[in-house]
Amino acid sequence: MQNGNGGSKYNYSGRNYNGGDYVNIAGFRIKPLFFYIGIGAILLIVMAFLINLVNTSIAMHFGLVSGALLLLANLRELLGYTYGQHNSTALLNCLIGGGLVCAWLSQTVSVLFWVPAVALVAIAFPLVLGRTSVYTTYVQAARTAVSGVRRAVGR
């Protein structure tokens, strides 16, 4: 019986004040300080995950815009009839731009777009090492492929 002198270890709310307040979670008694620290850690992990998700999305959209700009800026020069060192740079930029656009498509449409993205960047890599000779080889391969398609179609 409680006489108001604090003789009982329980007050009217039923909490034990001899060992401090506890929070019961799945049958475990946890001090509120540790509970709030755990909640804070979980919130930090969730926030880091969401920021990473948004950051990845922004990076992929930036890659799309960069790739589109590379394609638009260099496609006209690549399709022009001027020959020389600039065409190899234009081809390199178009390949990288196409790879960036395909990487964006892989995030938004289908994972299968990673295959052409990686292929385009792999084809662009030798252009960095030896522009003139590799560019000539690529142009010859493209001409051979186009003439083969023309013969197959019957033109």
C-alpha positions in Angstrom: 0.0 0.0 0.0 1.4 3.4 -1.0 1.3 5.9 1.7 2.8 8.8 -0.3 6.2 8.6 1.4 7.8 6.8 -1.5 7.9 3.5 0.3 6.8 1.5 -2.7 9.1 0.8 -5.6 6.2 1.3 -8.1 4.3 4.4 -8.7 0.9 4.6 -10.2 2.2 4.2 -13.8 3.8 0.8 -13.0 7.3 1.8 -13.9 10.2 0.5 -11.9 12.3 3.4 -10.5 14.8 1.3 -8.7 16.7 0.4 -12.0 15.5 3.2 -14.2 13.0 3.3 -17.1 13.2 0.6 -19.8 11.7 0.2 -23.2 10.5 -3.3 -24.0 11.2 -4.3 -27.5 10.4 -7.9 -28.5 10.7 -9.0 -24.8 14.1 -7.2 -24.4 14.5 -4.4 -21.9 16.5 -1.6 -23.4 17.3 1.8 -21.8 15.7 4.7 -23.6 19.1 6.2 -24.3 20.3 3.1 -26.3 16.9 3.0 -28.0 17.2 6.5 -29.3 20.8 5.9 -30.3 19.6 2.9 -32.3 16.8 4.8 -33.9 19.2 7.6 -34.8 21.6 5.1 -36.4 18.8 3.5 -38.4 17.7 7.0 -39.6 21.3 7.8 -40.7 21.6 4.6 -42.6 18.2 5.2 -44.4 19.2 8.8 -45.2 22.5 7.7 -46.6 20.8 5.1 -48.8 18.3 7.7 -50.1 21.0 10.3 -50.8 23.0 7.7 -52.6 19.9 6.7 -54.7 19.2 10.3 -55.6 22.9 11.0 -56.3 23.0 8.0 -58.7 20.0 9.1 -60.5 21.3 12.6 -60.9 24.7 11.3 -62.1 22.9 9.1 -64.7 20.9 12.1 -66.0 24.1 14.1 -66.1 25.6 11.4 -68.2 22.6 11.5 -70.6 23.0 15.2 -71.1 26.7 14.9 -71.6 26.4 12.1 -74.0 23.7 13.9 -76.0 25.9 17.0 -76.2 28.8 15.0 -77.4 26.7 13.4 -80.1 25.1 16.6 -81.2 28.4 18.5 -81.3 30.4 15.9 -83.2 27.9 14.1 -85.4 27.8 16.9 -87.9 31.6 17.0 -88.1 31.8 13.2 -88.4 29.3 13.0 -91.2 30.9 15.9 -93.1 33.2 15.4 -96.0 36.3 16.9 -94.4 39.1 14.3 -93.8 41.8 14.6 -91.3 42.6 14.3 -87.6 39.4 16.0 -86.5 37.2 13.2 -87.7 38.9 10.7 -85.4 38.2 13.0 -82.5 34.6 13.4 -83.6 34.3 9.6 -83.9 35.8 9.2 -80.4 33.4 11.7 -79.0 30.4 10.1 -80.7 31.3 6.7 -79.4 31.6 7.9 -75.9 28.4 10.0 -76.2 26.6 6.9 -77.5 28.0 4.9 -74.5 26.7 7.5 -72.1 23.2 7.5 -73.6 23.1 3.7 -73.6 24.2 3.7 -69.9 21.3 6.0 -69.1 18.9 3.8 -71.1 20.1 0.8 -69.1 19.0 2.6 -65.9 15.6 3.6 -67.2 14.6 1.1 -69.9 16.4 -2.2 -69.6 19.7 -3.6 -68.2 20.4 -5.0 -71.6 21.5 -1.5 -72.7 24.7 -2.0 -70.7 26.0 -4.3 -73.5 26.1 -1.6 -76.2 27.3 1.0 -73.7 30.3 -1.1 -72.8 30.9 -2.1 -76.4 30.9 1.5 -77.6 33.3 2.6 -74.9 35.5 -0.5 -75.7 35.5 0.5 -79.4 36.4 4.0 -78.5 39.4 3.0 -76.3 41.8 2.2 -79.2 41.0 5.6 -80.7 42.7 7.2 -77.7 45.9 5.2 -78.2 46.4 5.6 -82.0 43.9 7.9 -83.6 44.9 8.0 -87.2 45.6 4.3 -87.9 42.6 3.1 -85.8 40.3 5.7 -87.4 41.4 4.5 -90.9 40.7 0.9 -89.9 37.3 1.8 -88.5 36.3 3.7 -91.6 37.4 0.7 -93.8 35.4 -1.7 -91.6 32.3 0.6 -91.8 32.6 0.9 -95.6 32.9 -2.9 -96.0 29.9 -3.4 -93.7 27.8 -0.9 -95.7 28.7 -2.4 -99.1 27.9 -5.9 -97.7 24.5 -4.7 -96.6 23.9 -3.0 -100.0 24.7 -6.3 -101.8 22.4 -8.3 -99.4 19.5 -5.9 -99.9 20.0 -5.9 -103.7 20.9 -2.3 -104.5 
